[in-house]
């Protein structure tokens, strides 16, 4: 088949690679000049199956209320006159029950474990290099309350096959000596040896090279203006190139992998996606004192920050990323939030990084209320989804890309997950679309949830946000 992939971020690039591996003729369209230039440009770098507890959990509502109005809060709802934001927030609250949290953790762990295995196999097969580190991920806690709250989710993850071990503060310092500075404040930690880290942007660029060599066509600097339906299916994509020339691009199947922009393109087709942009921040700085810098990738759950280290010929860098700000499609840097991240780094690892050369970045993560992404079929028989991965796009990229390639091909996915469409999975999420897009093989059918009022016309998103 001729398959058109919309979006050249991590999810679009991995989708294209695995679709080509299954014998399809693949074209990728993206408005940026280079791949993974938006959400995945400077993310936290973690392949973190252990980071499976969703933002929506039983403790979240009280925290969100306490954080309202605090510019440096880890999760900031900046209240807007935006019906989509309010409806998303109500769905978020619905996902905060213990039962929903357990269900969502199960889905996230299943996909994460499969995706990590898929990435490792891809690396063995191709020799891809992207400043990766395979020393695991260490979650550390500086308050007893936060540590105690992590124990039950960690136990559930272990039962699902993610070996997130609970360890003492002394064991944490032994694994990562850079934590010695805060040993008196450490309440405990968890450690997942099989988790990894690496430069997601470099990975995407290297995978594009392999895909192009195999025959995948990339139309970069092309802005999608609309998906056009005819006869109950997508007929073509309308786009403009870098010089504004109008084009119609036809295919047999279409994969929507446009991150936080996905709901704007799906809404005119009558498909409501429960996705809202969550602005994340990151700081990248050169290593100043290697003896004080961490080697193991770290997660500071209390401040919602992750720490990675990239060492290559281009230099030794620290990448610190996290927090979430729900403020529409605004990408402006909030200096208070940037400075809060740098301040936390200095508290934990004083002198490790050169803060005077810190580079700040924001990206819009496509967040669902549950943190479970939307992967699979829609009501249109030739339109498929690979979007809504929130903070875990890098973790879930390879597994999601391989799964959607199999679904488009009419093959059963290799992981038991709550896919959209009739292929289903064990997780209860959505009712069946009106038209089947692939053979029904799951135990239960699902549909894409409907949220929000009519989104803006697609033409309003032709300018990068």
N, C-alpha and C positions, 0 to 999 in steps of 0.2 A: 504494500500500500504506500501511497504518498502521505506522509504524516507531517503536519505542520505543528511545531512546538512554539508556543508563544512565551517568550522569556528566556534569556540566556544567563540566569542566575544559577546557583548550584542545582536547583531542582530541574530547571530546563535543560542544562547541560548533561546531567546524569540521565534524564529521560531520553534525550537525543542519542546518547552513546548506546544505551541498552536497546533502544528501538532499532538502531542500525545493526546491532549485533544479532537481532532477530530477523534481519533481512529486509527491513523497510527502507524506502527512499525518504530521507528526513531533511527538512528545512527548519532552521531556527530563526526566529525574528526577535530583535531586541532594539530598543531605542538608543541604547548606549553604544559607544564606539568599541568597547571592550567587554568581555564577559565578566559576570559577577561584580559589576561596578557599583551596585547599590547595596542591598541588604547584606550581601556577603563580602563586601569590600574590606571591612576591618572589624569583623566580628570577634567573639571571644576565643575562637580556635579550638574549642573542646569537642571531642567525640565522646559525649557524656551520657551513656545509657543510665548511669547512676543519678542523673539530674532529671528524674522522671516524676517527681512530685509537682503537680501543676500549680500555677499561681492561684487557681481557684481551689481552696481547701478549707476545712472547717475553721482554721485560725485566720483566714484572710479578711473576712468582713470587718472584724474589730481593728485589724492592722490598717486597712484602707481608711477607716474613719479617723484613726489616730494620725495618719499621714496626710490627710486632706490639708491643703494649703502650705505644706512644707516643701519648699523648692528642692531640697536635697533628699526627699523621701525615696526609698527604693522603688516603690510603685506609686505613681502619682496620677490620679484621675483629675485632669484639668477640665472642669465642668464647662461644657459648651452647649449652645443652642443647636444641638445636632441629634436628631431623633435616632440615627444609627448608633451613636455612642450610648444613648440612654437604653436602647433595647439590648445592645451588646452587654451593658452593665447588668441589666436584669437577668440575662442568661448566665452571666458570670456568677451572680449570686446563687442561681439555681444549681450550678455545678459545685457549690461549696459544701454540699452535704457529705457525710462520711461515705455513704454508699457510692455516690457519683465520683468522689475522689478515688476510691479504691478501683472502680471501673476504669477511670481514665489513666491511672497509673499502670494498670494491666495493659491497656492498649499501647501506651507510650513505651513501656519496657519491651513488649513483644517486637514492635517495629524497630526500636533502637538496637536491640540485640541482633536482629536480622541484618540491619543496615551496617552495623559495625563489622559483622562477619563478611558482608558483601564488599565493604571497603578493603578489608584485609586481603580478600581473595583478588580483588582488582589490583591491588598493589603488588601481590605476588606475580600476577599474570603479566603486568605491564612495566613494573619497575618504576612507577610514578614516585617522584620525590617532591615534597612540599613542606620542608622544615618540620617533618613529623617527629613526635616523641611518643614512645610507647612505655612510659613509666607509670601509667595509671593516673587516676584523679583522686585527690584527697580533699574531702569536705571537712572544714574545721569550724569549731563553734567557740565563741568567746563568752557565751552566756549559758548557764545550765538549762534555762527554759528552752532555748532554741535547740540545744543538744537533745534534751528529753523528747521534744516534738519530732525529732528526726528518727527516733528509734523504730516506731511502728512502720513508717514508710520503708525504711531500710529492710526491715524484716519481710515485708511484702515483696520487695524487689528480689531478695534472696530466694524466696519461694518461687519466683517467676524465672529464676536462672541468672539474675544479675547479682554477682557475688560482691555485694556492698558490705564489707566487714566493718563492724563497730570496733574501734580501737581506742586506747587511752591517749591522754595528752602526751605522755612520754613516748609512746609508740609513734605518734604523729611526728614528734620532733626527730626521732630516729630516722623515719622515712624522709623527712624534709628538714634538714638542719637549719634552713633559713627561718623556720618558725621558732627557733630558740629565743628570739627577742621577746616574743609574746607568751612564752611558756607559762608565766604566772596567770595569764588571763584565759588560757585554754581550758575549756570544760570537757572536751573530748573531740572525737573525729570519726569519720568513716573513710574507708579506702576501698577503691575498686581497681584492682590491678590490671584488668583487661581494657579499661578505658584509655583513651589516647588524646593527643592534641596535634594541631598542625595548622598551617596557613591555608585557610579555605579559598581565598582568592587565588593563590598560586596553584592550588589543586585544580580549580576550575579552568584556569588558563592552560595548564598542562593537559587536562583531559580534552579540551577543545582541539588542541593540536592532534591528539590521537584520533578524535572523531573526524576531523577534517581529512586526515590522511586516509581514513576508511570511507570517505565519500559524503559525510554530512555537510550540508551547505549552511553557512551562517550569513544571514542578512543583518549586519550590524548597522547602527545609525538609521534604523527603520522604525518609525513610530506607528504602532497599530492604532487605527482610528475607529474601527468597528469590526465586529463579527457579524456576517450577514447570513440570515437563515432563509432557506427556500425549501418548500416541500417537506417541512418537518425535520430538517437537518441543516447543519452548517454548510453553506455552499462555498463561501470564500471569506478571506480576510482582506479588509481594506487597510492600506498603509501608505505612508509617505516616506520617501528616502531622505537622505541628508540634504538634498537640494530642493525638497518639497514636492518632488514629482509623485503623482498619485499612482498606486499600483493595486491590482487585484491579485491575490495569491490563493490559488485553489489547491485543495487536497482531498484525500479520502477520509482522513481523521485529523482531529485537532486536539492538542493538549494545552490546557490553560495553566501556565506556570508563571504567573506574573505577580506573585507575592501579594502585597497589600493593595495593588491595583486590580486584582482579580475580580472583586465584587462589582467594580465599576463597569467592567466589560460584560459580566454575566447578567447584570440586572436588566438591560434592554431585551434580553432573551427570555425574560420571565424566570430567571434562576437567581434566588436570593442566597448569598453565601454569608454565613455568620463569621465574617472576618473584619477586624478593625485594626488600623495601624497602631502599633505600640513602638514608640520611638525609643531606641536603645542608644546608649553612649559607649564610646570606647576611647581609651588613651593608649597611645603607643609611644614608648620612649626607649632610647638606647640604654643598654646596661652600663652602669657607671662603676659598680664594684661587683665583680662576678662572684666573690665569696659571700655576698649578702643576698644575691638574687636566687630565687627559687629554681629548682630543676624540675620538680614534679608539678604538673598542672594542678591548680588549687581552685576550690570554690568556697567563698565566704557567704554562707547562706543567710546570715543575719543582714548583711548589706546588699545581698543579691548581686555579687560581683564574682567574676571568674578571672583567673590569672593563668596566662600561658607564656611560654618563652620560645622565641624563634632564633635558632642559631644557624647561620649559613654564611656563604662567602660575602653576602651583602651586609653582614653585621650581626650583632647579638642584640636582640630587642625583647622588651617586655610588652605584652599586650594585656590590658586590663579592661574588661567590658562588663556591661550589665545595666541594671535598673530598667524601668519601663515608664514611659510617660504617654498617657492616652490623651492626645491633643490634636486629633485629626491628622491631616497630611503635612503638618508643619515640621520642617527639618532644621529649624534654627537652633544653633548651639545655645544652651542655657549655661552661662558661665558658672552659676552656683553649683549646678550638678557636675560640671567638669571638675571644678575645684574640690568638690566633695570626694570624687574618686581619687584625685591626686593626694588629698589629705589622708585618706584611708591607706593608700599605698605606703606613704611615709610613716604612718603609725605602725604598720605591720613589718615593713622591710626598709628601715631608714638607710638612705644612702645607696640602695641597690640600683635605682634607676636615675637617669639624669632628667629631672623634672623640668629643667630650663629648656630642654629640647622636646618637650612633650607635644605630640600631635593629637588633636581632638577630632572626633568624628561622630556623626549620628547616622542611624539607618532606621528605616521603618520596617519593623517585623510584622508579618501578617498573622495576627493573633486570633485564634478562635477562643470562645469563652472557656472551653474545656482543656485547651492546649493540645487537643488531638487533631491532627491535620486532616484535610479533605483530599482523599486519593481515590480515584475510580471514575465510574460512569455518571452521567447526568440524564435528564429527561430527553435530551437530544441524542440520537443513537450514535453520532460520530463526534461528540464533544466530551472530553475527559478532563478530570481535574488532578492537579498535583500542586497543591497550594495550602496555605494556612498553617505552616509549620512553626510559626512563632519564633521562640528562642532556640529551637532545636533543628533548624534547617540543615546545618552542617552534620549534626548527628544522624539525621534521618535521610540524608540526600541519596546515598547509594541504594539503600533499601527501597525508598520511594520510587526512584528512577527505574529500578529493575522491575518493581511491582507494576507500575503503570505501563511499562513496555509489554509485560505479559498480558495485562488486562486488555490493552488495545489490540493485541494479537489473538484474543479469544482464548488465552491460556489461563490456567488457575494460578494465582499468586502463590509464592512459596511460604508465605507467612500468614498465620491466622490473625487477622486484624479487621477492624470495623470499616472496611472499604465502603465507599458510596456505590450505589447501584446494586444489581441483582446478584453479583458474586458474593457479597456479604462477608461473613466471618462470624466469629462467636460473639463479638461485641455488639450489643444493641445500640444503634445510633439513629438510623434513618429509614424511612419507608421506601418502598420500591419506586423508581422513576416510572413515568407513564409509558415509556418505550424502552424495551431492553436494548442494551448496547453491547452485550456479550452473553455467552451462555450462562445460565444460572447454575451455580455449583455450591453456593453457600447454604448454611442452615437458616439464614434469616436475611431478608432483603432490607435495604436502607435507602434513604433519600437524603438529598442535600437540604439541610434545615433552612427555613425561610426566616430572614430577619430584616428589619428595617423597611423604611419607605423606599420609593423609587430612587435609585441613585442618580447622580448627575449624568447627563448625556455623555457618551464616551468621548465625544470631541473635546470635552472640557479637560481631559487628562492628557492631551497631546503634548503639553508642556511639562518637562520633568518637574517632579515635586521633591 
